[in-house]
């Protein structure tokens, strides 16, 4: 009898815990394995790495997602005449007993380091008048790129624009050892959810303090501060009203953003903020800027590039990585630009 392929259960685990689209899970490979080895060992392994995994028990994906996953898994078992597993049917019965669907669910992203980022996300694309309450594809790409280039972030101060609910920043804090990470957004509800997700992942933001006090103390910190526990700041940052003085005080070495290029008005505000970054640096070296974008509308993205050119901000495309651990096979068109402000 052929041995079940151990990578298969791990692949299911990675996709399931992050609640990736069910179509992206390795169903054909599972069917093939069940026909080759029709005992229930592989099914038990998948069940314990997904539905019964401690992360799923503590921070579960939506009940609808778990129900659809188990239903599909049972379908595959029955279609291949594999040995049935009672635990599968019991798990489905437990999910069906759950109360009405919540407006929020959890997603757990397994990092290459073995660590994990757990996030509470909205189940709706737009919630509370914002799209910022869930993780978008460009953030996954930007995170993958950051984890492949940890030396860029190690011991440095990172400013993230439009942090949303925090995936990229939390992953960088856990894996890349920055000295300081400044999460920023402008929507109150997003900032609240971001704060909760930071706590969920063991990160404690600095107490709310005025810009001048917050950044003054940051500027006095020594270069040798331990990067194992980065200083975490959450800033309410409106690109239109932030001043050059405030940006200078943040003392950012790296500026990153994901999925912030989707509307012409927002593009103009972003370009204006980048110009402030350029003129506010005094005698300090200009920060390195990296922006990841999902190209949903080519015209909008071309407008962004044209406005960068008009503002005199040079840019170059960062070569794409061959694969992304956080994404399914049907990857969207995502580009990372490095800007020279």
C-alpha positions as CSV (number, residue, x, y, z in Angstrom):
1,X,0.0,0.0,0.0
2,X,1.4,3.4,-1.0
3,X,2.3,5.9,1.8
4,X,0.2,9.0,1.9
5,X,2.1,12.1,0.7
6,X,3.0,14.1,3.8
7,X,3.1,17.4,1.9
8,X,-0.5,17.0,1.0
9,X,-1.9,17.4,4.5
10,X,0.4,20.4,5.1
11,X,-0.8,22.0,1.8
12,X,-4.4,21.6,3.0
13,X,-3.4,23.1,6.4
14,X,-1.7,26.2,5.0
15,X,-4.6,27.0,2.7
16,X,-7.4,26.1,5.1
17,X,-6.1,28.0,8.1
18,X,-5.8,31.2,6.0
19,X,-9.3,30.5,4.5
20,X,-8.0,30.6,1.0
21,X,-10.6,30.0,-1.8
22,X,-11.6,26.3,-1.6
23,X,-10.9,25.9,-5.3
24,X,-7.2,26.5,-4.6
25,X,-6.9,23.5,-2.3
26,X,-5.2,20.4,-3.8
27,X,-8.4,18.3,-4.3
28,X,-7.1,16.4,-7.5
29,X,-4.0,15.3,-5.6
30,X,-6.2,14.2,-2.7
31,X,-8.4,12.1,-4.9
32,X,-5.4,10.5,-6.5
33,X,-3.9,9.6,-3.1
34,X,-7.3,8.2,-1.8
35,X,-7.5,5.9,-4.8
36,X,-3.9,4.8,-4.3
37,X,-4.2,4.4,-0.5
38,X,-7.9,4.1,0.3
39,X,-7.5,3.8,4.1
40,X,-8.4,6.8,6.4
41,X,-4.9,7.7,7.6
42,X,-4.5,10.6,5.2
43,X,-8.0,11.9,5.9
44,X,-7.3,11.8,9.7
45,X,-4.1,13.7,9.1
46,X,-5.9,16.4,7.1
47,X,-8.7,16.7,9.6
48,X,-6.3,17.1,12.5
49,X,-4.2,19.7,10.6
50,X,-7.3,21.8,9.6
51,X,-10.6,21.6,11.5
52,X,-9.2,20.1,14.7
53,X,-5.9,22.1,14.6
54,X,-5.5,24.2,17.8
55,X,-5.4,27.4,15.8
56,X,-8.7,26.6,14.1
57,X,-10.3,25.7,17.5
58,X,-9.1,29.0,19.0
59,X,-9.3,31.3,15.9
60,X,-11.7,29.6,13.5
61,X,-12.4,30.6,9.9
62,X,-16.1,31.4,9.2
63,X,-18.6,28.6,9.9
64,X,-19.7,28.8,6.2
65,X,-16.1,28.2,5.1
66,X,-15.6,25.2,7.5
67,X,-18.9,23.7,6.4
68,X,-18.1,24.0,2.7
69,X,-14.6,22.5,3.4
70,X,-15.9,19.5,5.2
71,X,-18.7,18.9,2.7
72,X,-16.2,18.9,-0.1
73,X,-13.8,16.6,1.8
74,X,-16.6,14.1,2.5
75,X,-17.6,14.3,-1.3
76,X,-14.1,13.3,-2.2
77,X,-14.1,10.4,0.2
78,X,-17.4,9.1,-1.1
79,X,-16.4,9.5,-4.7
80,X,-13.2,7.5,-4.3
81,X,-14.8,4.7,-2.1
82,X,-12.1,5.5,0.5
83,X,-12.4,4.1,3.9
84,X,-14.9,6.4,5.7
85,X,-13.8,8.4,8.8
86,X,-16.5,9.0,11.5
87,X,-14.6,12.0,12.8
88,X,-15.3,13.8,9.5
89,X,-19.1,13.5,9.8
90,X,-18.9,14.4,13.5
91,X,-16.9,17.5,12.7
92,X,-19.5,18.6,10.1
93,X,-22.4,18.0,12.6
94,X,-20.6,20.2,15.1
95,X,-20.2,23.0,12.6
96,X,-23.9,22.7,11.5
97,X,-24.9,23.2,15.2
98,X,-23.2,26.6,15.4
99,X,-25.1,29.8,15.7
100,X,-25.9,32.2,12.9
101,X,-22.9,33.4,10.8
102,X,-20.9,36.2,12.4
103,X,-19.8,39.3,10.5
104,X,-16.2,38.5,11.5
105,X,-14.0,35.5,11.2
106,X,-10.3,34.5,11.7
107,X,-7.6,33.8,9.3
108,X,-4.3,32.2,10.3
109,X,-1.3,32.7,8.1
110,X,1.6,30.3,8.7
111,X,5.0,32.0,8.2
112,X,8.1,30.2,6.8
113,X,9.7,30.7,10.2
114,X,7.1,28.5,11.8
115,X,5.4,31.4,13.5
116,X,1.8,32.5,12.6
117,X,-0.1,35.7,12.0
118,X,-3.7,35.4,13.3
119,X,-6.2,38.0,12.2
120,X,-9.8,38.9,12.9
121,X,-11.2,40.0,9.6
122,X,-14.6,41.1,8.2
123,X,-16.5,38.5,6.2
124,X,-17.7,41.3,3.8
125,X,-15.6,43.1,1.2
126,X,-17.0,46.5,2.4
127,X,-17.9,46.9,6.0
128,X,-18.5,50.1,8.0
129,X,-17.9,52.1,4.8
130,X,-14.4,50.8,4.3
131,X,-12.6,48.0,2.5
132,X,-9.9,48.0,5.1
133,X,-11.2,45.3,7.4
134,X,-9.8,42.4,5.4
135,X,-6.5,41.4,3.9
136,X,-6.0,42.0,0.2
137,X,-3.9,40.1,-2.3
138,X,-1.2,42.8,-2.7
139,X,-0.5,42.7,1.0
140,X,0.2,38.9,0.7
141,X,2.6,39.6,-2.1
142,X,4.3,42.4,-0.3
143,X,4.7,40.2,2.8
144,X,6.2,37.3,0.8
145,X,8.7,39.7,-0.7
146,X,9.5,41.2,2.7
147,X,10.1,37.8,4.2
148,X,12.5,37.0,1.3
149,X,14.4,40.2,2.0
150,X,14.6,40.4,5.8
151,X,17.9,42.3,5.9
152,X,16.2,45.3,4.3
153,X,14.0,45.7,7.4
154,X,16.3,44.5,10.2
155,X,17.2,47.1,12.8
156,X,15.3,49.8,10.8
157,X,12.3,52.0,11.3
158,X,9.4,51.1,9.0
159,X,6.4,53.2,8.2
160,X,3.5,51.4,6.6
161,X,0.8,53.5,4.8
162,X,-2.7,52.1,4.8
163,X,-1.9,49.3,7.2
164,X,-5.5,48.0,7.2
165,X,-5.9,45.2,9.8
166,X,-2.2,44.6,10.0
167,X,-1.1,41.4,8.2
168,X,2.1,42.8,6.5
169,X,3.3,44.7,9.5
170,X,2.7,41.9,11.9
171,X,4.5,39.4,9.7
172,X,7.5,41.8,9.3
173,X,7.6,42.4,13.1
174,X,7.6,38.6,13.7
175,X,10.1,37.6,11.0
176,X,12.3,40.6,10.0
177,X,13.4,42.2,13.3
178,X,12.8,45.9,12.6
179,X,13.7,48.3,15.3
180,X,10.4,50.2,15.0
181,X,7.3,49.5,13.0
182,X,4.8,52.3,12.5
183,X,1.3,51.1,11.4
184,X,-0.8,53.8,10.0
185,X,-4.3,54.3,8.6
186,X,-7.0,57.0,8.7
187,X,-10.3,55.1,9.3
188,X,-11.2,54.8,13.0
189,X,-12.9,51.4,12.7
190,X,-9.8,50.0,10.8
191,X,-7.5,51.4,13.5
192,X,-9.6,49.7,16.2
193,X,-9.5,46.4,14.4
194,X,-5.7,46.8,13.8
195,X,-5.2,47.4,17.5
196,X,-7.1,44.2,18.4
197,X,-5.1,42.2,15.9
198,X,-1.8,43.5,17.2
199,X,-2.8,42.3,20.7
200,X,-3.9,39.0,19.2
201,X,-0.4,38.5,18.0
202,X,1.4,39.6,21.2
203,X,2.4,43.1,20.0
204,X,1.7,46.0,22.3
205,X,1.5,49.4,20.6
206,X,3.0,52.4,22.4
207,X,0.4,54.4,24.4
208,X,-1.4,57.1,22.5
209,X,0.7,60.2,22.6
210,X,0.9,63.4,20.5
211,X,3.0,63.2,17.4
212,X,5.7,65.5,18.8
213,X,6.2,63.4,22.0
214,X,5.8,60.1,20.3
215,X,8.4,60.8,17.6
216,X,10.8,62.7,19.9
217,X,11.2,59.7,22.2
218,X,11.6,57.5,19.1
219,X,14.4,59.7,17.8
220,X,16.3,59.3,21.0
221,X,16.4,55.5,21.0
222,X,19.7,53.8,20.4
223,X,20.7,51.9,17.3
224,X,21.5,48.9,19.4
225,X,18.0,48.4,20.8
226,X,17.0,44.7,20.6
227,X,15.2,44.0,17.4
228,X,13.6,40.8,18.8
229,X,10.9,43.0,20.3
230,X,10.4,45.9,17.9
231,X,8.8,49.1,19.1
232,X,5.3,49.2,17.7
233,X,3.4,52.5,17.0
234,X,-0.1,53.0,15.6
235,X,-0.6,56.4,14.0
236,X,-3.8,57.9,12.6
237,X,-2.3,59.3,9.4
238,X,-4.3,61.3,6.8
239,X,-2.3,61.7,3.7
240,X,-3.9,65.1,2.9
241,X,-3.4,66.7,6.2
242,X,-0.2,65.2,7.5
243,X,2.6,67.8,7.7
244,X,6.2,67.6,6.5
245,X,7.3,68.2,10.1
246,X,5.3,65.2,11.3
247,X,6.7,62.9,8.6
248,X,10.2,64.0,9.3
249,X,9.7,63.3,13.0
250,X,8.7,59.7,12.2
251,X,12.3,59.1,11.0
252,X,11.3,56.3,8.7
253,X,14.0,54.4,6.9
254,X,11.6,52.3,4.8
255,X,8.0,53.2,3.7
256,X,5.8,50.4,2.5
257,X,2.1,50.2,1.3
258,X,-0.1,47.6,-0.3
259,X,-3.3,48.0,-2.4
260,X,-3.4,51.8,-2.0
261,X,-3.6,52.6,-5.7
262,X,-7.2,52.0,-6.7
263,X,-8.8,55.4,-7.0
264,X,-7.7,58.6,-8.8
265,X,-8.4,60.9,-5.9
266,X,-6.5,58.6,-3.5
267,X,-3.6,58.5,-6.0
268,X,-3.3,62.3,-5.9
269,X,-3.3,62.3,-2.1
270,X,-0.7,59.6,-2.0
271,X,1.6,61.4,-4.5
272,X,1.2,64.6,-2.4
273,X,2.2,62.7,0.7
274,X,5.2,61.1,-1.0
275,X,6.3,64.6,-2.1
276,X,6.1,65.8,1.5
277,X,8.3,62.8,2.4
278,X,10.8,63.9,-0.1
279,X,11.0,67.6,1.0
280,X,10.8,66.8,4.7
281,X,13.9,64.7,5.0
282,X,16.3,67.6,5.9
283,X,19.8,66.2,6.0
284,X,18.6,62.6,6.5
285,X,18.8,60.0,3.8
286,X,15.5,59.7,1.9
287,X,13.5,56.6,2.9
288,X,13.3,53.7,0.6
289,X,9.7,53.3,-0.6
290,X,8.0,50.1,-1.9
291,X,4.3,50.0,-3.0
292,X,2.6,46.7,-4.0
293,X,-0.5,47.0,-6.2
294,X,-3.1,44.6,-7.6
295,X,-3.7,45.9,-11.1
296,X,-7.5,45.6,-11.4
297,X,-7.9,48.6,-13.7
298,X,-4.9,49.2,-16.0
299,X,-6.0,52.9,-16.6
300,X,-5.9,53.6,-12.9
301,X,-2.5,52.1,-12.5
302,X,-1.1,53.9,-15.5
303,X,-2.5,57.2,-14.0
304,X,-0.4,56.4,-10.9
305,X,2.7,55.9,-12.9
306,X,2.0,59.1,-14.9
307,X,1.5,61.1,-11.7
308,X,4.8,59.8,-10.3
309,X,6.5,60.9,-13.5
310,X,4.8,64.3,-13.3
311,X,5.9,64.7,-9.7
312,X,9.5,63.8,-10.6
313,X,9.4,60.6,-8.5
314,X,11.5,57.9,-10.2
315,X,10.3,54.3,-10.0
316,X,11.3,50.8,-11.0
317,X,9.5,47.5,-10.9
318,X,10.8,44.9,-8.4
319,X,11.1,41.5,-10.1
320,X,8.2,39.2,-9.0
321,X,9.0,36.2,-6.9
322,X,8.2,32.8,-8.5
323,X,5.6,31.8,-5.9
324,X,3.8,33.1,-2.9
325,X,3.2,30.9,0.2
326,X,0.1,32.9,1.1
327,X,-1.7,32.7,-2.3
328,X,-3.6,30.1,-4.3
329,X,-2.5,29.2,-7.8
330,X,-4.9,31.7,-9.5
331,X,-2.7,34.7,-8.5
332,X,-3.9,38.1,-9.5
333,X,-1.7,40.6,-11.4
334,X,0.3,42.2,-8.5
335,X,3.3,44.5,-9.1
336,X,5.7,46.0,-6.5
337,X,7.3,49.3,-7.4
338,X,10.3,50.9,-5.7
339,X,10.0,54.7,-5.6
340,X,12.9,57.1,-5.3
341,X,11.6,60.2,-3.4
